[in-house]
Amino acid sequence: MSTVAASLAVQRNGRPVTAEELAPLAFAGYAHFTAMQVRGGRVRGLDLHLERLRHASVELFGQALPDDRVRSHLRAALQAGSADVSLTATVYSPAGEFTVAGADVEPEVLVRTGPAASGPVGPLTLATVEHERVLPAVKHVGEVTKTYFLRQAVGQGYDDAAFVDRRGRLSEGSIWNLAFWDGDAVVWPVADILTGTTMAVVRRQLDRLGVPQRAQEITLADLPALAGAVVMNSWTPGVAVHRIGSVLLPEAPSFVRLLHRAYQAEPLTAP
């Protein structure tokens, strides 16, 4: 069996899913998820992934599954595949969309594994798009605009897109958080964003390393004064960005190495 085939698995509530069970989900869009990289059967920031699922479930469904049950579903999926995978855990309501589910309708979990990933090499160029996500604090599946703006950006000769809100603030990328460097401190953009688990891991490890950090509103006009920029997500803690819109930025390899060092300092945890 190939490595790719060994890493592919889809499970529902801790057991292999059938085509009949998947069919209604193919047309559903009321769900949320978290994505993680698993190495040696373990995950960095597992507590953050569980917190994300718990918070989003309460927001969307009014209730959340116990962490122990979610962890058991993650373990079952990992036991069915290889030790190094990309894993996505999606939580949804069996009541489906366009319904009002009662408290007796408990959320369910769909877990998918695939080949391990590490993200692009970079440096990247990002087109700027005025866009604000609905429910930005929830990693939900209703995100057609992300792929749309990514494809529009690539069609214009960029690698991806960065979002600018109605106040002119840079917020996040299509599937990325943004981070900046002023030469001394890591600068996190202030806007309505989804706080990524990798972002949260890096922030707490930078604190432990004693690296200065601050949060501020960042507009395109602020970029020339900065010393570097990156994108990060579950694939990677940092890919250099050397242009946002028409503004060029230094690649800042020491900044990228710092973020990777912080991420690597986070311990791996088994589900």
Secondary structure, DSSP 8 states (H G I E B T S, - for coil): --HHHHH-EEEETTEE--HHHHHHHTT---EEEEEEEEETTEEETHHHHHHHHHHHHHHHHS----HHHHHHHHHHHHHTS-SSEEEEEEEE-TT-SSS---TTS--EEEEEEEE------S-EEEEEEE---SSTTS-BS--HHHHHHHHHHHHTT-SEEEEE-TTS-EEEESS-EEEEE-SSSEEEE-SS----HHHHHHHHHHHHHT--EEEE---GGGGGG-SEEEEEETTEEEEEEEEETTEE----HHHHHHHHHHHHTS-EE--
